[in-house]
Amino acid sequence: MAIPVSAEIATVYRLPDGSLHHARCGRRLLVQGRSTEELQCYCLTCAESVWLPLCALVRAAAADGTIRPPWS
Ligand SMILES: [Zn+2]
């Protein structure tokens, strides 16, 4: 028997000042907590929790200070 699970993908973006914004509404996300693997955020406008993997948020900078996308 299959159990229905909601797995909607949430999209966020980060501004140069480091703040995270919900792509659906453009509002700034509130950080509520973190585990060893994920950052828990909340959008007050959409009343939605957003879990972000920490590995997607932190990347090592190159020697010249630039942060390149993982696919390059
Ligand atoms: Zn939102």
N, CA, C, O and the ligand as a Tripos MOL2 file, in Angstrom:
@<TRIPOS>MOLECULE
protein
  289   287    73     0     0
PROTEIN
NO_CHARGES

@<TRIPOS>ATOM
      1 N           0.8440   -1.1800    0.0000 N.3       1 MET1
      2 CA          0.0000    0.0000    0.0000 C.3       1 MET1
      3 C           0.8850    1.2380    0.0000 C.2       1 MET1
      4 O           1.7540    1.3910    0.8590 O.2       1 MET1
      5 N           0.6610    2.1100   -0.9590 N.am      2 ALA2
      6 CA          1.4630    3.3250   -1.0720 C.3       2 ALA2
      7 C           0.9350    4.3890   -0.1160 C.2       2 ALA2
      8 O          -0.2730    4.5460    0.0640 O.2       2 ALA2
      9 N           1.8520    5.0990    0.4780 N.am      3 ILE3
     10 CA          1.4980    6.1870    1.3820 C.3       3 ILE3
     11 C           1.7270    7.5020    0.6450 C.2       3 ILE3
     12 O           2.8540    7.7720    0.2310 O.2       3 ILE3
     13 N           0.6920    8.3330    0.4660 N.am      4 PRO4
     14 CA          0.8870    9.6130   -0.2520 C.3       4 PRO4
     15 C           1.7760   10.5590    0.5530 C.2       4 PRO4
     16 O           1.5700   10.7550    1.7510 O.2       4 PRO4
     17 N           2.7590   11.1360   -0.1190 N.am      5 VAL5
     18 CA          3.6940   12.0480    0.5270 C.3       5 VAL5
     19 C           3.7970   13.3170   -0.3120 C.2       5 VAL5
     20 O           3.9680   13.2540   -1.5290 O.2       5 VAL5
     21 N           3.6940   14.4640    0.3440 N.am      6 SER6
     22 CA          3.8730   15.7230   -0.3490 C.3       6 SER6
     23 C           5.3630   16.0450   -0.3870 C.2       6 SER6
     24 O           6.0150   16.1200    0.6550 O.2       6 SER6
     25 N           5.8980   16.2350   -1.5900 N.am      7 ALA7
     26 CA          7.3290   16.5190   -1.7240 C.3       7 ALA7
     27 C           7.5360   17.6770   -2.6940 C.2       7 ALA7
     28 O           8.3230   17.5820   -3.6360 O.2       7 ALA7
     29 N           6.8250   18.7590   -2.4510 N.am      8 GLU8
     30 CA          6.9640   19.9250   -3.3100 C.3       8 GLU8
     31 C           8.3600   20.5210   -3.1710 C.2       8 GLU8
     32 O           8.8760   20.6580   -2.0610 O.2       8 GLU8
     33 N           8.9580   20.8690   -4.2820 N.am      9 ILE9
     34 CA         10.2930   21.4560   -4.2700 C.3       9 ILE9
     35 C          10.1840   22.9480   -3.9950 C.2       9 ILE9
     36 O           9.4400   23.6590   -4.6710 O.2       9 ILE9
     37 N          10.9240   23.4150   -3.0080 N.am     10 ALA10
     38 CA         10.9510   24.8430   -2.6710 C.3      10 ALA10
     39 C          12.1970   25.4520   -3.2670 C.2      10 ALA10
     40 O          13.2810   24.8720   -3.1980 O.2      10 ALA10
     41 N          12.0390   26.6220   -3.8510 N.am     11 THR11
     42 CA         13.1750   27.3090   -4.4550 C.3      11 THR11
     43 C          13.4790   28.5690   -3.6700 C.2      11 THR11
     44 O          12.5790   29.3320   -3.3180 O.2      11 THR11
     45 N          14.7380   28.7750   -3.4040 N.am     12 VAL12
     46 CA         15.1740   29.9640   -2.6860 C.3      12 VAL12
     47 C          16.3390   30.5910   -3.4450 C.2      12 VAL12
     48 O          16.9410   29.9610   -4.3140 O.2      12 VAL12
     49 N          16.6470   31.8380   -3.1030 N.am     13 TYR13
     50 CA         17.8410   32.4720   -3.6420 C.3      13 TYR13
     51 C          18.5010   33.2950   -2.5460 C.2      13 TYR13
     52 O          17.8640   33.6860   -1.5680 O.2      13 TYR13
     53 N          19.7820   33.5480   -2.7300 N.am     14 ARG14
     54 CA         20.5450   34.2850   -1.7390 C.3      14 ARG14
     55 C          21.0400   35.5910   -2.3460 C.2      14 ARG14
     56 O          21.6240   35.5930   -3.4300 O.2      14 ARG14
     57 N          20.8110   36.6930   -1.6560 N.am     15 LEU15
     58 CA         21.2930   38.0010   -2.1080 C.3      15 LEU15
     59 C          22.7590   38.1660   -1.7210 C.2      15 LEU15
     60 O          23.2600   37.4320   -0.8700 O.2      15 LEU15
     61 N          23.4500   39.1240   -2.3380 N.am     16 PRO16
     62 CA         24.8610   39.3450   -2.0090 C.3      16 PRO16
     63 C          25.1020   39.6060   -0.5170 C.2      16 PRO16
     64 O          26.1970   39.3440   -0.0190 O.2      16 PRO16
     65 N          24.0930   40.1200    0.2010 N.am     17 ASP17
     66 CA         24.2840   40.3540    1.6440 C.3      17 ASP17
     67 C          24.1680   39.0690    2.4580 C.2      17 ASP17
     68 O          24.3300   39.0940    3.6780 O.2      17 ASP17
     69 N          23.8850   37.9350    1.7880 N.am     18 GLY18
     70 CA         23.8300   36.6410    2.4600 C.3      18 GLY18
     71 C          22.4390   36.2220    2.8830 C.2      18 GLY18
     72 O          22.2570   35.0900    3.3300 O.2      18 GLY18
     73 N          21.4350   37.1060    2.7570 N.am     19 SER19
     74 CA         20.0880   36.7460    3.1940 C.3      19 SER19
     75 C          19.4350   35.7950    2.1910 C.2      19 SER19
     76 O          19.6820   35.8640    0.9870 O.2      19 SER19
     77 N          18.6020   34.9150    2.7190 N.am     20 LEU20
     78 CA         17.8990   33.9200    1.8970 C.3      20 LEU20
     79 C          16.4740   34.3860    1.6530 C.2      20 LEU20
     80 O          15.8060   34.8660    2.5690 O.2      20 LEU20
     81 N          16.0060   34.2420    0.4050 N.am     21 HIS21
     82 CA         14.6560   34.6770    0.0380 C.3      21 HIS21
     83 C          13.9020   33.5420   -0.6270 C.2      21 HIS21
     84 O          14.4800   32.7350   -1.3550 O.2      21 HIS21
     85 N          12.6040   33.4920   -0.3670 N.am     22 HIS22
     86 CA         11.7230   32.4950   -0.9500 C.3      22 HIS22
     87 C          11.4040   32.9260   -2.3780 C.2      22 HIS22
     88 O          10.8770   34.0190   -2.5860 O.2      22 HIS22
     89 N          11.7130   32.0880   -3.3590 N.am     23 ALA23
     90 CA         11.5090   32.4650   -4.7560 C.3      23 ALA23
     91 C          10.0310   32.6390   -5.0950 C.2      23 ALA23
     92 O           9.6920   33.4290   -5.9760 O.2      23 ALA23
     93 N           9.1560   31.9210   -4.4170 N.am     24 ARG24
     94 CA          7.7230   32.0120   -4.7250 C.3      24 ARG24
     95 C           7.1700   33.4090   -4.4660 C.2      24 ARG24
     96 O           6.3920   33.9260   -5.2680 O.2      24 ARG24
     97 N           7.5650   34.0200   -3.3590 N.am     25 CYS25
     98 CA          6.9790   35.3120   -2.9940 C.3      25 CYS25
     99 C           8.0280   36.4320   -2.9280 C.2      25 CYS25
    100 O           7.6730   37.6100   -2.8860 O.2      25 CYS25
    101 N           9.3080   36.0700   -2.9180 N.am     26 GLY26
    102 CA         10.3580   37.0720   -2.8680 C.3      26 GLY26
    103 C          10.6520   37.6060   -1.4850 C.2      26 GLY26
    104 O          11.5020   38.4830   -1.3320 O.2      26 GLY26
    105 N           9.9650   37.0960   -0.4700 N.am     27 ARG27
    106 CA         10.1710   37.5840    0.8990 C.3      27 ARG27
    107 C          11.3530   36.8880    1.5510 C.2      27 ARG27
    108 O          11.7020   35.7570    1.2120 O.2      27 ARG27
    109 N          11.9530   37.5880    2.4880 N.am     28 ARG28
    110 CA         13.1040   37.0470    3.2140 C.3      28 ARG28
    111 C          12.6590   35.8960    4.1140 C.2      28 ARG28
    112 O          11.6280   35.9730    4.7830 O.2      28 ARG28
    113 N          13.4580   34.8240    4.1160 N.am     29 LEU29
    114 CA         13.1600   33.6660    4.9590 C.3      29 LEU29
    115 C          13.7340   33.8820    6.3550 C.2      29 LEU29
    116 O          14.8030   34.4700    6.5190 O.2      29 LEU29
    117 N          13.0150   33.4030    7.3430 N.am     30 LEU30
    118 CA         13.5010   33.4320    8.7180 C.3      30 LEU30
    119 C          14.1850   32.1050    9.0060 C.2      30 LEU30
    120 O          13.6320   31.0420    8.7230 O.2      30 LEU30
    121 N          15.3590   32.1640    9.5560 N.am     31 VAL31
    122 CA         16.0560   30.9360    9.9360 C.3      31 VAL31
    123 C          15.5590   30.5280   11.3140 C.2      31 VAL31
    124 O          15.6220   31.3030   12.2680 O.2      31 VAL31
    125 N          15.0590   29.2880   11.4020 N.am     32 GLN32
    126 CA         14.5050   28.8010   12.6580 C.3      32 GLN32
    127 C          15.4320   27.8510   13.3890 C.2      32 GLN32
    128 O          15.3280   27.6920   14.6050 O.2      32 GLN32
    129 N          16.3240   27.2270   12.6710 N.am     33 GLY33
    130 CA         17.2160   26.2670   13.3180 C.3      33 GLY33
    131 C          18.0120   25.5070   12.2900 C.2      33 GLY33
    132 O          17.8710   25.7210   11.0860 O.2      33 GLY33
    133 N          18.8440   24.6240   12.7750 N.am     34 ARG34
    134 CA         19.6300   23.8150   11.8620 C.3      34 ARG34
    135 C          20.0010   22.4980   12.5130 C.2      34 ARG34
    136 O          20.1220   22.3840   13.7330 O.2      34 ARG34
    137 N          20.1770   21.5110   11.6550 N.am     35 SER35
    138 CA         20.7000   20.2290   12.1030 C.3      35 SER35
    139 C          22.1090   20.1230   11.5410 C.2      35 SER35
    140 O          22.6510   21.1050   11.0330 O.2      35 SER35
    141 N          22.6930   18.9640   11.6270 N.am     36 THR36
    142 CA         24.0410   18.7990   11.0850 C.3      36 THR36
    143 C          24.0350   18.8120    9.5660 C.2      36 THR36
    144 O          25.0840   18.9980    8.9500 O.2      36 THR36
    145 N          22.8650   18.6180    8.9450 N.am     37 GLU37
    146 CA         22.8000   18.5230    7.4900 C.3      37 GLU37
    147 C          21.8800   19.5420    6.8290 C.2      37 GLU37
    148 O          22.0060   19.7910    5.6310 O.2      37 GLU37
    149 N          20.9560   20.1360    7.5850 N.am     38 GLU38
    150 CA         19.9700   21.0260    6.9670 C.3      38 GLU38
    151 C          19.7630   22.3030    7.7860 C.2      38 GLU38
    152 O          19.9490   22.3320    9.0020 O.2      38 GLU38
    153 N          19.3720   23.3520    7.0640 N.am     39 LEU39
    154 CA         18.9850   24.6190    7.6750 C.3      39 LEU39
    155 C          17.4720   24.7260    7.5600 C.2      39 LEU39
    156 O          16.9120   24.5830    6.4740 O.2      39 LEU39
    157 N          16.8110   24.9800    8.6930 N.am     40 GLN40
    158 CA         15.3580   25.0940    8.6770 C.3      40 GLN40
    159 C          14.9720   26.5580    8.6240 C.2      40 GLN40
    160 O          15.3230   27.3370    9.5100 O.2      40 GLN40
    161 N          14.2430   26.9270    7.5730 N.am     41 CYS41
    162 CA         13.7830   28.3020    7.3950 C.3      41 CYS41
    163 C          12.2640   28.3170    7.3380 C.2      41 CYS41
    164 O          11.6190   27.2810    7.1770 O.2      41 CYS41
    165 N          11.7050   29.5240    7.4740 N.am     42 TYR42
    166 CA         10.2560   29.6660    7.4300 C.3      42 TYR42
    167 C           9.8960   30.9410    6.6860 C.2      42 TYR42
    168 O          10.5150   31.9860    6.8890 O.2      42 TYR42
    169 N           8.8860   30.8490    5.8180 N.am     43 CYS43
    170 CA          8.3900   32.0120    5.1010 C.3      43 CYS43
    171 C           7.0800   32.4520    5.7530 C.2      43 CYS43
    172 O           6.1000   31.7070    5.7570 O.2      43 CYS43
    173 N           7.0690   33.6580    6.3000 N.am     44 LEU44
    174 CA          5.8690   34.1610    6.9670 C.3      44 LEU44
    175 C           4.7480   34.4410    5.9730 C.2      44 LEU44
    176 O           3.5750   34.2920    6.3150 O.2      44 LEU44
    177 N           5.0830   34.8410    4.7610 N.am     45 THR45
    178 CA          4.0750   35.1580    3.7540 C.3      45 THR45
    179 C           3.3330   33.9110    3.2940 C.2      45 THR45
    180 O           2.1050   33.9050    3.2060 O.2      45 THR45
    181 N           4.0860   32.8540    3.0010 N.am     46 CYS46
    182 CA          3.4990   31.6140    2.4940 C.3      46 CYS46
    183 C           3.1420   30.6390    3.6100 C.2      46 CYS46
    184 O           2.5260   29.6050    3.3540 O.2      46 CYS46
    185 N           3.5260   30.9620    4.8560 N.am     47 ALA47
    186 CA          3.3150   30.0610    5.9950 C.3      47 ALA47
    187 C           3.8370   28.6680    5.6580 C.2      47 ALA47
    188 O           3.1270   27.6690    5.7670 O.2      47 ALA47
    189 N           5.1120   28.6390    5.2410 N.am     48 GLU48
    190 CA          5.6850   27.3890    4.7710 C.3      48 GLU48
    191 C           7.0890   27.2030    5.3480 C.2      48 GLU48
    192 O           7.8890   28.1380    5.3770 O.2      48 GLU48
    193 N           7.3700   26.0020    5.7990 N.am     49 SER49
    194 CA          8.7240   25.6550    6.2280 C.3      49 SER49
    195 C           9.5400   25.2440    5.0240 C.2      49 SER49
    196 O           9.0370   24.5740    4.1230 O.2      49 SER49
    197 N          10.8110   25.6470    5.0080 N.am     50 VAL50
    198 CA         11.7180   25.3170    3.9140 C.3      50 VAL50
    199 C          12.9860   24.7340    4.5240 C.2      50 VAL50
    200 O          13.6350   25.3720    5.3530 O.2      50 VAL50
    201 N          13.3350   23.5200    4.1120 N.am     51 TRP51
    202 CA         14.5430   22.8680    4.6040 C.3      51 TRP51
    203 C          15.5860   22.9290    3.5020 C.2      51 TRP51
    204 O          15.3320   22.5120    2.3710 O.2      51 TRP51
    205 N          16.7650   23.4510    3.8360 N.am     52 LEU52
    206 CA         17.8280   23.5880    2.8440 C.3      52 LEU52
    207 C          19.0310   22.7580    3.2620 C.2      52 LEU52
    208 O          19.4890   22.8670    4.4000 O.2      52 LEU52
    209 N          19.5510   21.9290    2.3610 N.am     53 PRO53
    210 CA         20.7650   21.1850    2.7040 C.3      53 PRO53
    211 C          21.9490   22.1390    2.8540 C.2      53 PRO53
    212 O          22.1790   22.9920    1.9970 O.2      53 PRO53
    213 N          22.6880   21.9920    3.9320 N.am     54 LEU54
    214 CA         23.8220   22.8910    4.1870 C.3      54 LEU54
    215 C          24.8640   22.8070    3.0800 C.2      54 LEU54
    216 O          25.5370   23.7940    2.7840 O.2      54 LEU54
    217 N          24.9990   21.6420    2.4710 N.am     55 CYS55
    218 CA         26.0080   21.4980    1.4140 C.3      55 CYS55
    219 C          25.6670   22.3680    0.2080 C.2      55 CYS55
    220 O          26.5470   22.6760   -0.5970 O.2      55 CYS55
    221 N          24.4060   22.7680    0.0730 N.am     56 ALA56
    222 CA         24.0280   23.6330   -1.0400 C.3      56 ALA56
    223 C          24.2920   25.1030   -0.7230 C.2      56 ALA56
    224 O          24.3100   25.9420   -1.6240 O.2      56 ALA56
    225 N          24.4940   25.4110    0.5450 N.am     57 LEU57
    226 CA         24.6760   26.7970    0.9590 C.3      57 LEU57
    227 C          26.1280   27.1860    1.1420 C.2      57 LEU57
    228 O          26.4870   28.3560    1.0140 O.2      57 LEU57
    229 N          26.9510   26.2170    1.4380 N.am     58 VAL58
    230 CA         28.3460   26.5180    1.7470 C.3      58 VAL58
    231 C          29.2440   25.8690    0.7060 C.2      58 VAL58
    232 O          29.2400   24.6510    0.5300 O.2      58 VAL58
    233 N          29.9930   26.6860    0.0390 N.am     59 ARG59
    234 CA         30.9690   26.1800   -0.9250 C.3      59 ARG59
    235 C          32.2850   26.8830   -0.6660 C.2      59 ARG59
    236 O          32.3280   28.0570   -0.2980 O.2      59 ARG59
    237 N          33.3310   26.1510   -0.8630 N.am     60 ALA60
    238 CA         34.6540   26.7330   -0.6680 C.3      60 ALA60
    239 C          34.9370   27.7490   -1.7670 C.2      60 ALA60
    240 O          34.5990   27.5250   -2.9290 O.2      60 ALA60
    241 N          35.5560   28.8620   -1.3980 N.am     61 ALA61
    242 CA         35.9340   29.8800   -2.3680 C.3      61 ALA61
    243 C          37.2720   29.5070   -2.9950 C.2      61 ALA61
    244 O          38.1080   28.8560   -2.3690 O.2      61 ALA61
    245 N          37.4550   29.9280   -4.2270 N.am     62 ALA62
    246 CA         38.7270   29.7180   -4.9080 C.3      62 ALA62
    247 C          39.7690   30.6700   -4.3310 C.2      62 ALA62
    248 O          39.4440   31.5260   -3.5080 O.2      62 ALA62
    249 N          41.0000   30.5230   -4.7560 N.am     63 ALA63
    250 CA         42.0850   31.3470   -4.2160 C.3      63 ALA63
    251 C          41.8560   32.8360   -4.4750 C.2      63 ALA63
    252 O          42.3100   33.6790   -3.7010 O.2      63 ALA63
    253 N          41.1480   33.1630   -5.5720 N.am     64 ASP64
    254 CA         40.8900   34.5700   -5.8710 C.3      64 ASP64
    255 C          39.6170   35.0930   -5.1880 C.2      64 ASP64
    256 O          39.2140   36.2310   -5.4280 O.2      64 ASP64
    257 N          38.9900   34.2790   -4.3470 N.am     65 GLY65
    258 CA         37.8270   34.7140   -3.5890 C.3      65 GLY65
    259 C          36.4950   34.4690   -4.2560 C.2      65 GLY65
    260 O          35.4530   34.7440   -3.6610 O.2      65 GLY65
    261 N          36.4970   33.9590   -5.4830 N.am     66 THR66
    262 CA         35.2420   33.7090   -6.1770 C.3      66 THR66
    263 C          34.6750   32.3490   -5.7650 C.2      66 THR66
    264 O          35.4110   31.4230   -5.4230 O.2      66 THR66
    265 N          33.3560   32.2600   -5.8070 N.am     67 ILE67
    266 CA         32.6650   31.0010   -5.5190 C.3      67 ILE67
    267 C          31.9950   30.5560   -6.8130 C.2      67 ILE67
    268 O          31.0770   31.2130   -7.3050 O.2      67 ILE67
    269 N          32.4440   29.4770   -7.3400 N.am     68 ARG68
    270 CA         31.9530   28.9990   -8.6320 C.3      68 ARG68
    271 C          30.8140   27.9940   -8.4230 C.2      68 ARG68
    272 O          30.7420   27.3380   -7.3840 O.2      68 ARG68
    273 N          29.9330   27.8790   -9.4080 N.am     69 PRO69
    274 CA         28.8770   26.8820   -9.3300 C.3      69 PRO69
    275 C          29.4790   25.4750   -9.3380 C.2      69 PRO69
    276 O          30.5680   25.2770   -9.8760 O.2      69 PRO69
    277 N          28.7930   24.5060   -8.7550 N.am     70 PRO70
    278 CA         29.3630   23.1630   -8.6230 C.3      70 PRO70
    279 C          29.5390   22.4480   -9.9500 C.2      70 PRO70
    280 O          30.2710   21.4610  -10.0140 O.2      70 PRO70
    281 N          28.8830   22.9190  -11.0270 N.am     71 TRP71
    282 CA         28.9580   22.2240  -12.3100 C.3      71 TRP71
    283 C          30.1260   22.6870  -13.1620 C.2      71 TRP71
    284 O          30.3260   22.1370  -14.2460 O.2      71 TRP71
    285 N          30.9170   23.6810  -12.7250 N.am     72 SER72
    286 CA         32.0360   24.1490  -13.5450 C.3      72 SER72
    287 C          33.3140   23.4040  -13.1880 C.2      72 SER72
    288 O          34.3650   23.6640  -13.7760 O.2      72 SER72
    289 ZN          7.0800   32.7210    0.5590 Zn       73 ZN73
@<TRIPOS>BOND
     1     1     2 1
     2     2     3 1
     3     3     4 2
     4     3     5 am
     5     5     6 1
     6     6     7 1
     7     7     8 2
     8     7     9 am
     9     9    10 1
    10    10    11 1
    11    11    12 2
    12    11    13 am
    13    13    14 1
    14    14    15 1
    15    15    16 2
    16    15    17 am
    17    17    18 1
    18    18    19 1
    19    19    20 2
    20    19    21 am
    21    21    22 1
    22    22    23 1
    23    23    24 2
    24    23    25 am
    25    25    26 1
    26    26    27 1
    27    27    28 2
    28    27    29 am
    29    29    30 1
    30    30    31 1
    31    31    32 2
    32    31    33 am
    33    33    34 1
    34    34    35 1
    35    35    36 2
    36    35    37 am
    37    37    38 1
    38    38    39 1
    39    39    40 2
    40    39    41 am
    41    41    42 1
    42    42    43 1
    43    43    44 2
    44    43    45 am
    45    45    46 1
    46    46    47 1
    47    47    48 2
    48    47    49 am
    49    49    50 1
    50    50    51 1
    51    51    52 2
    52    51    53 am
    53    53    54 1
    54    54    55 1
    55    55    56 2
    56    55    57 am
    57    57    58 1
    58    58    59 1
    59    59    60 2
    60    59    61 am
    61    61    62 1
    62    62    63 1
    63    63    64 2
    64    63    65 am
    65    65    66 1
    66    66    67 1
    67    67    68 2
    68    67    69 am
    69    69    70 1
    70    70    71 1
    71    71    72 2
    72    71    73 am
    73    73    74 1
    74    74    75 1
    75    75    76 2
    76    75    77 am
    77    77    78 1
    78    78    79 1
    79    79    80 2
    80    79    81 am
    81    81    82 1
    82    82    83 1
    83    83    84 2
    84    83    85 am
    85    85    86 1
    86    86    87 1
    87    87    88 2
    88    87    89 am
    89    89    90 1
    90    90    91 1
    91    91    92 2
    92    91    93 am
    93    93    94 1
    94    94    95 1
    95    95    96 2
    96    95    97 am
    97    97    98 1
    98    98    99 1
    99    99   100 2
   100    99   101 am
   101   101   102 1
   102   102   103 1
   103   103   104 2
   104   103   105 am
   105   105   106 1
   106   106   107 1
   107   107   108 2
   108   107   109 am
   109   109   110 1
   110   110   111 1
   111   111   112 2
   112   111   113 am
   113   113   114 1
   114   114   115 1
   115   115   116 2
   116   115   117 am
   117   117   118 1
   118   118   119 1
   119   119   120 2
   120   119   121 am
   121   121   122 1
   122   122   123 1
   123   123   124 2
   124   123   125 am
   125   125   126 1
   126   126   127 1
   127   127   128 2
   128   127   129 am
   129   129   130 1
   130   130   131 1
   131   131   132 2
   132   131   133 am
   133   133   134 1
   134   134   135 1
   135   135   136 2
   136   135   137 am
   137   137   138 1
   138   138   139 1
   139   139   140 2
   140   139   141 am
   141   141   142 1
   142   142   143 1
   143   143   144 2
   144   143   145 am
   145   145   146 1
   146   146   147 1
   147   147   148 2
   148   147   149 am
   149   149   150 1
   150   150   151 1
   151   151   152 2
   152   151   153 am
   153   153   154 1
   154   154   155 1
   155   155   156 2
   156   155   157 am
   157   157   158 1
   158   158   159 1
   159   159   160 2
   160   159   161 am
   161   161   162 1
   162   162   163 1
   163   163   164 2
   164   163   165 am
   165   165   166 1
   166   166   167 1
   167   167   168 2
   168   167   169 am
   169   169   170 1
   170   170   171 1
   171   171   172 2
   172   171   173 am
   173   173   174 1
   174   174   175 1
   175   175   176 2
   176   175   177 am
   177   177   178 1
   178   178   179 1
   179   179   180 2
   180   179   181 am
   181   181   182 1
   182   182   183 1
   183   183   184 2
   184   183   185 am
   185   185   186 1
   186   186   187 1
   187   187   188 2
   188   187   189 am
   189   189   190 1
   190   190   191 1
   191   191   192 2
   192   191   193 am
   193   193   194 1
   194   194   195 1
   195   195   196 2
   196   195   197 am
   197   197   198 1
   198   198   199 1
   199   199   200 2
   200   199   201 am
   201   201   202 1
   202   202   203 1
   203   203   204 2
   204   203   205 am
   205   205   206 1
   206   206   207 1
   207   207   208 2
   208   207   209 am
   209   209   210 1
   210   210   211 1
   211   211   212 2
   212   211   213 am
   213   213   214 1
   214   214   215 1
   215   215   216 2
   216   215   217 am
   217   217   218 1
   218   218   219 1
   219   219   220 2
   220   219   221 am
   221   221   222 1
   222   222   223 1
   223   223   224 2
   224   223   225 am
   225   225   226 1
   226   226   227 1
   227   227   228 2
   228   227   229 am
   229   229   230 1
   230   230   231 1
   231   231   232 2
   232   231   233 am
   233   233   234 1
   234   234   235 1
   235   235   236 2
   236   235   237 am
   237   237   238 1
   238   238   239 1
   239   239   240 2
   240   239   241 am
   241   241   242 1
   242   242   243 1
   243   243   244 2
   244   243   245 am
   245   245   246 1
   246   246   247 1
   247   247   248 2
   248   247   249 am
   249   249   250 1
   250   250   251 1
   251   251   252 2
   252   251   253 am
   253   253   254 1
   254   254   255 1
   255   255   256 2
   256   255   257 am
   257   257   258 1
   258   258   259 1
   259   259   260 2
   260   259   261 am
   261   261   262 1
   262   262   263 1
   263   263   264 2
   264   263   265 am
   265   265   266 1
   266   266   267 1
   267   267   268 2
   268   267   269 am
   269   269   270 1
   270   270   271 1
   271   271   272 2
   272   271   273 am
   273   273   274 1
   274   274   275 1
   275   275   276 2
   276   275   277 am
   277   277   278 1
   278   278   279 1
   279   279   280 2
   280   279   281 am
   281   281   282 1
   282   282   283 1
   283   283   284 2
   284   283   285 am
   285   285   286 1
   286   286   287 1
   287   287   288 2
@<TRIPOS>SUBSTRUCTURE
     1 MET1         2 RESIDUE 1 A MET
     2 ALA2         6 RESIDUE 1 A ALA
     3 ILE3        10 RESIDUE 1 A ILE
     4 PRO4        14 RESIDUE 1 A PRO
     5 VAL5        18 RESIDUE 1 A VAL
     6 SER6        22 RESIDUE 1 A SER
     7 ALA7        26 RESIDUE 1 A ALA
     8 GLU8        30 RESIDUE 1 A GLU
     9 ILE9        34 RESIDUE 1 A ILE
    10 ALA10       38 RESIDUE 1 A ALA
    11 THR11       42 RESIDUE 1 A THR
    12 VAL12       46 RESIDUE 1 A VAL
    13 TYR13       50 RESIDUE 1 A TYR
    14 ARG14       54 RESIDUE 1 A ARG
    15 LEU15       58 RESIDUE 1 A LEU
    16 PRO16       62 RESIDUE 1 A PRO
    17 ASP17       66 RESIDUE 1 A ASP
    18 GLY18       70 RESIDUE 1 A GLY
    19 SER19       74 RESIDUE 1 A SER
    20 LEU20       78 RESIDUE 1 A LEU
    21 HIS21       82 RESIDUE 1 A HIS
    22 HIS22       86 RESIDUE 1 A HIS
    23 ALA23       90 RESIDUE 1 A ALA
    24 ARG24       94 RESIDUE 1 A ARG
    25 CYS25       98 RESIDUE 1 A CYS
    26 GLY26      102 RESIDUE 1 A GLY
    27 ARG27      106 RESIDUE 1 A ARG
    28 ARG28      110 RESIDUE 1 A ARG
    29 LEU29      114 RESIDUE 1 A LEU
    30 LEU30      118 RESIDUE 1 A LEU
    31 VAL31      122 RESIDUE 1 A VAL
    32 GLN32      126 RESIDUE 1 A GLN
    33 GLY33      130 RESIDUE 1 A GLY
    34 ARG34      134 RESIDUE 1 A ARG
    35 SER35      138 RESIDUE 1 A SER
    36 THR36      142 RESIDUE 1 A THR
    37 GLU37      146 RESIDUE 1 A GLU
    38 GLU38      150 RESIDUE 1 A GLU
    39 LEU39      154 RESIDUE 1 A LEU
    40 GLN40      158 RESIDUE 1 A GLN
    41 CYS41      162 RESIDUE 1 A CYS
    42 TYR42      166 RESIDUE 1 A TYR
    43 CYS43      170 RESIDUE 1 A CYS
    44 LEU44      174 RESIDUE 1 A LEU
    45 THR45      178 RESIDUE 1 A THR
    46 CYS46      182 RESIDUE 1 A CYS
    47 ALA47      186 RESIDUE 1 A ALA
    48 GLU48      190 RESIDUE 1 A GLU
    49 SER49      194 RESIDUE 1 A SER
    50 VAL50      198 RESIDUE 1 A VAL
    51 TRP51      202 RESIDUE 1 A TRP
    52 LEU52      206 RESIDUE 1 A LEU
    53 PRO53      210 RESIDUE 1 A PRO
    54 LEU54      214 RESIDUE 1 A LEU
    55 CYS55      218 RESIDUE 1 A CYS
    56 ALA56      222 RESIDUE 1 A ALA
    57 LEU57      226 RESIDUE 1 A LEU
    58 VAL58      230 RESIDUE 1 A VAL
    59 ARG59      234 RESIDUE 1 A ARG
    60 ALA60      238 RESIDUE 1 A ALA
    61 ALA61      242 RESIDUE 1 A ALA
    62 ALA62      246 RESIDUE 1 A ALA
    63 ALA63      250 RESIDUE 1 A ALA
    64 ASP64      254 RESIDUE 1 A ASP
    65 GLY65      258 RESIDUE 1 A GLY
    66 THR66      262 RESIDUE 1 A THR
    67 ILE67      266 RESIDUE 1 A ILE
    68 ARG68      270 RESIDUE 1 A ARG
    69 PRO69      274 RESIDUE 1 A PRO
    70 PRO70      278 RESIDUE 1 A PRO
    71 TRP71      282 RESIDUE 1 A TRP
    72 SER72      286 RESIDUE 1 A SER
    73 ZN73       289 GROUP 0 **** ****
